[in-house]
Amino acid sequence: MAGVVEFTTDDGAVVSVEAVEEQRPGSRLVARGGTVQAAHTFEGALEGVRSAAESALRVFRDGALRPDGVEIEFGVRLAAETGAIIAKGTAEGHLVVRLTWSPSAAPEAGPGPSA
């Protein structure tokens, strides 16, 4: 286990998470009792993931497919210095995309009005 990283939220709450190991030369983070204080706020750490989600949604909503619903799932890992990392499933980043379409709401064509 890589230890625990404490992220502070913008409103001052502390979020403790199991951290991923980072092999960064010159790291200045100091562990206190197995806990490391994160270099970013919790919201700041997730900002890159939010931006990635917005970009992915634009790609799927603005394309020719025009789905009624888009669901995007990121596997996210949190690290003390780098913040949020889109986690790998195998050798690639983890991303699941589900597109949905609803049946047409147009009324079915039936016999015309009777005279």
C-alpha positions as CSV (number, residue, x, y, z in Angstrom):
1,M,0.0,0.0,0.0
2,A,1.3,3.5,-0.9
3,G,-0.2,5.1,2.3
4,V,-2.8,7.7,2.9
5,V,-3.1,11.2,1.3
6,E,-5.1,13.9,3.0
7,F,-6.8,16.4,0.6
8,T,-8.4,19.5,2.0
9,T,-11.6,20.6,0.3
10,D,-12.3,24.3,-0.5
11,D,-14.5,24.5,2.6
12,G,-11.8,23.1,4.9
13,A,-12.9,19.5,5.3
14,V,-10.3,16.8,5.1
15,V,-10.7,13.9,2.7
16,S,-8.3,10.9,3.4
17,V,-7.7,8.5,0.5
18,E,-5.5,5.5,-0.1
19,A,-2.8,6.9,-2.4
20,V,-1.1,5.5,-5.5
21,E,2.7,5.3,-5.4
22,E,4.5,8.0,-7.1
23,Q,8.1,7.6,-8.2
24,R,9.0,11.3,-8.6
25,P,12.6,12.4,-8.2
26,G,13.0,15.5,-6.1
27,S,9.6,15.0,-4.3
28,R,9.3,17.4,-1.3
29,L,6.3,15.8,0.3
30,V,6.9,14.5,3.8
31,A,4.9,11.6,5.3
32,R,3.8,12.0,8.9
33,G,2.8,8.6,10.4
34,G,2.1,7.1,6.9
35,T,0.0,10.1,5.9
36,V,1.0,12.7,3.3
37,Q,-0.6,16.1,2.9
38,A,-1.7,16.6,-0.8
39,A,-0.2,19.4,-2.9
40,H,-3.7,20.3,-4.2
41,T,-7.1,20.8,-2.7
42,F,-9.5,17.9,-3.4
43,E,-11.4,20.0,-5.9
44,G,-8.1,21.1,-7.6
45,A,-7.0,17.5,-7.8
46,L,-10.2,16.5,-9.7
47,E,-10.2,19.5,-12.0
48,G,-8.4,17.7,-14.8
49,V,-10.8,14.8,-14.6
50,R,-13.7,17.2,-14.8
51,S,-12.2,18.9,-17.9
52,A,-11.6,15.5,-19.5
53,A,-15.3,14.5,-18.9
54,E,-16.5,17.8,-20.4
55,S,-14.3,17.2,-23.5
56,A,-15.5,13.6,-23.9
57,L,-19.2,14.7,-23.5
58,R,-18.7,17.3,-26.2
59,V,-17.2,14.7,-28.6
60,F,-20.2,12.4,-28.2
61,R,-23.0,15.0,-27.9
62,D,-21.8,17.2,-30.8
63,G,-21.1,14.4,-33.3
64,A,-23.3,12.8,-35.9
65,L,-24.6,10.1,-33.5
66,R,-26.7,12.6,-31.3
67,P,-27.5,10.2,-28.5
68,D,-30.2,11.0,-26.0
69,G,-27.9,10.0,-23.1
70,V,-24.2,9.8,-22.6
71,E,-22.6,8.1,-19.6
72,I,-18.9,8.3,-19.1
73,E,-17.0,6.3,-16.4
74,F,-13.5,7.2,-15.4
75,G,-11.4,5.1,-13.1
76,V,-9.8,7.7,-10.9
77,R,-6.8,7.3,-8.6
78,L,-5.6,10.1,-6.3
79,A,-1.9,10.9,-5.8
80,A,-0.3,13.4,-3.4
81,E,1.6,15.5,-6.0
82,T,-0.2,14.9,-9.3
83,G,-3.7,14.9,-7.9
84,A,-6.3,12.8,-9.8
85,I,-5.1,10.3,-12.4
86,I,-7.3,8.5,-14.8
87,A,-6.5,4.9,-13.7
88,K,-5.5,2.2,-16.1
89,G,-7.5,-0.9,-16.6
90,T,-4.7,-2.8,-18.1
91,A,-2.0,-1.0,-20.1
92,E,-4.4,1.7,-21.2
93,G,-6.3,4.4,-19.3
94,H,-9.7,3.3,-17.9
95,L,-12.7,4.9,-19.7
96,V,-16.1,3.4,-20.3
97,V,-18.6,5.2,-22.5
98,R,-22.3,4.3,-22.8
99,L,-24.5,6.0,-25.4
100,T,-28.3,5.6,-25.3
101,W,-31.1,6.4,-27.6
102,S,-34.8,6.5,-26.7
103,P,-37.5,5.1,-29.0
104,S,-38.9,7.8,-31.2
105,A,-41.6,9.9,-29.6
106,A,-43.3,10.6,-32.9
107,P,-46.8,9.2,-33.2
108,E,-47.2,6.1,-35.3
109,A,-48.8,6.6,-38.7
110,G,-52.3,5.2,-38.7
111,P,-55.4,5.5,-40.7
112,G,-56.3,9.1,-41.6
113,P,-59.3,10.9,-40.2
114,S,-62.6,9.4,-41.4
115,A,-64.9,11.6,-43.5
